[in-house]
């Protein structure tokens, strides 16, 4: 049986950040990825937004790791030449009834350590985003966008420069624990059994299923898996906005919002649709619903310019009608199994928090 020091399962942005941090901390790391390329799941199907940390309950892992991760991410992108832009965003109250919710977001952000928000009224909004129709808006200067693929390539390069190996087309089918570590059953063209001192389950949408497939006491503590699909629509031509525009959040997500890519092209989404299993279908008939949502704050939208784009799926660990769950980083202190860390429910702001999550996991392994 082959052996390894640390095996990271999943080569999305979270797995790559964990591998990079672990390699930097002196561990010998092997990344195993089911697909034949990196970042083909959640990491390539999101808004590529660097979040400031406005929405998450104070003291939660989401709040702490988002704020820390945002700071780490801007510094890392600048150091490694990863394309990004600190473009800022506006969270808008499109009617008076939403003003209290906007103030609540501002208060929560302040408790999370985000102290640079500015509140604008209708007259001030008209000066710098004249196409926007809103009663009030919160400006978040720390929000930005990033080239997620460029980020993943930089993280992989850092990890590989310290000896990390990447095995693509290597799905983890199951496993168990014994007195010498965690034993993984690896499938693919060259099936093998692999014993590792540490295993980091960063399998994204498959993390819960994998947590149950590694047969040990920790498998009984795996949460329920739920999936929420979010559809994005692209916009042909140039939208008249220079910042990201977000409505008041809705259950399960942040509402249909406007994001910009690094070339300035606009896209709208995601919405929220609960599904039984990951499915990336984009239904063109959702155009009318998108147009209605967008016109709440951009009445002049030309709906004929909306085109079906792509879909992403969020790995939820709570179902419809329940409050969003915090990140779960389940290590030995929680489940009692040595050498095993499960990353559950790593949805937004996972991209923003990726470097902080990697540092957190490396600390657990080396503590």
PyMOL commands that set and color helices and strands:
alter all, ss='L'
color gray80, all
select helices_A, chain A and resi 13-24+42-44+61-80+96-111+122-128+148-161+204-213+217-221+284-295+303-305+332-335+350-366
alter helices_A, ss='H'
color red, helices_A
select strands_A, chain A and resi 2-9+29-32+49-50+84-85+89-93+118-121+136-140+144-146+165-167+172-178+181-186+192-201+214-215+226-235+244-246+257-260+266-269+273-275+306-316+328-330+340-344
alter strands_A, ss='S'
color yellow, strands_A
deselect
rebuild
show_as cartoon
